[in-house]
Amino acid sequence: MEQLFLLVFLALGGSALAGTVKVVNQGNEALVERLGSYNKKLVPGLNFVAPFVDRVVYRETIREKVLDIPPQQCITRDNVSITVDAVVYWRIVDMEKAYYKVENLKSAMVNLVLTQIRAEMGQLELDETFTARSQINEILLRDLDIATDPWGVKVTRVELRDLIPSKAVQESMELQMSAERRKRASILTSEGDRESAVNSARGKAEAQLLDAEARQKATILQAEAQQKTIILQAQAERQQQVLKAQATAEALQIVAKTLQTDAHAREALQFLIAQHYLEMGTKIGSSDSSKVMFIDPRSIPATLEGMRSIVSNGVEVKSENGLQQS
C-alpha cells in the first residue's frame, strides 16, 4: 500500500512540476489566467506558473500577419456595381486587448475591412476608383488603424488588389475607350494635316521671300557692276585721252625740234599736212552719215598756206621760248 501511495504521489508531483514550466517560442506571447481571471503574460523563453490554479488561455504570435479579404460587391456613387478585394497587413501589439476586448479577432478584422471598403467605394465614382487607388489605400489604412486600436492591433498596410466592374460596365467601358481612341486618332490626324498645311504655306512664303531677296541682291550687284564698269570705262577713256594728248604734245615737240635743226623739214611737213587733209576728206566722204562732200580745189593752196603759217608761227614761238630759257 505504501508503495502504491508513493507512486501516486510521485505521479501527481511530476505532473504538477511539468505543469509549472511553460516555454514560449520567439515571436510569440501567451496569456495566463488564475482561477478564471487574468494573471500575467508569458514572454518568449522559459516561464513558470502555479500548478492547478494557473492556466494558459491564449497563445498567439506578435509578428506581422497577412489578412486576405475576400471579393465583395460594392456600389459606387454613380450607382455602378464593382467587385473589390484587398490585402491587410497587421500585427498584435497588445495581447491582453486582442484577447479580452474582442471575440474572434480575425473575423472582426475581416468584417471591419469589408465595411470600410464598402463605405469608401460608395463615396467615389467609377472613374475615380481606378485613378485614386493609392489615396483609397491611405484612407483605409488610417481608418482601420484607428478602429482596431482598442483591440490592441496595429494595421501597417492596406492594398486594394482587384477592382472589377460588372460585365455590362466592362463592355460599355470598352466601347467608350474605343470611341475615345478613334476621337484621339481623328484629332491627331487633323492636327497633322493642319501642321502640314501650315508648314507648306510657311515654306512657300519663305521661298518667295528668299527668291525676292535674291533677285534684289542680284539687281543691286548688277547695278553696282554696271556702275563700276561705267566708272572704269570713263577712267579708261580719260586715261586714253590723256595719253593721246601727251603723245600729241610729244609729237609736236619732236616736230618743232626737227624743224629747228633741218631746213628742208618744213616742206616735208607741209606735204604731210596736205596729205592728211586729203585723207580726212576721203574718210568724211566715205562715212555713212555723209553722202556728198564739196571741196573747192582753189581753196586747197590757201588752206595749206594757212596751216604752214600756223606751223611757222609755232616754230618761231618755240624758238623764242628756247632762246629765253637759254
Summary of the structure (lengths in Angstrom):
residues: 326
radius of gyration: 65.6
end to end distance: 191.3
largest distance: 204.6
contacts: 792
relative contact order: 0.06
helix: 65%
strand: 20%
